[in-house]
């Protein structure tokens, strides 16, 4: 019985704190999933994806799917070795945490089951795609993802707002598509 009550409290805590959150990615409106690009490049593409040490909301899975299925390359594989004849894309993702005051409010809000409000407009990700061609590094492409976050008990009335905003998964997918468009000049 004690374990049951503990599990019930844990479920209530997680449920109440997750439905009271509003998340929005600046400059990324909601969009449908992207389709695969035409497979036009014959050379092999090797990709190295980062470990996401922070709370992952689908960004890593999105990167994995994009590199496996949606790139314009006919042959792709995960790895770290730079091919002598082909490409390597080494992806680096650095998490930008909220400011110290925002982090303090987030902790207090979570501890009080969102009775106290928390918000942040400064966290997000800095993403680098390092492109190697035929054994040599050719260019680093840098992008920034900014996220707005709010958490508070009354926000449960506006939880539907999250369905109208972009997800982390779609943001990373569109960012990777942008990288391939920007790096196209090197794919000859």
Secondary structure, DSSP 4 states (H G I P E B T S, - for coil): -HHHHHHHHHHHHHHHHHHTEEEEETT-B--PPPPPPP--EEEEEEEEPPP--S--SSHHHHHHHIIIIISSEEEEEE-SPPPSSEEEEEEEEEEEPPPHHHHHHHHHHHHTTTSS-EEEEEEEEEEEEEEEETTEEEEEEEEEEEEEEEE-GGGGGGGGGGGGB--HHHHHHHHHHHHHHHHGGG--
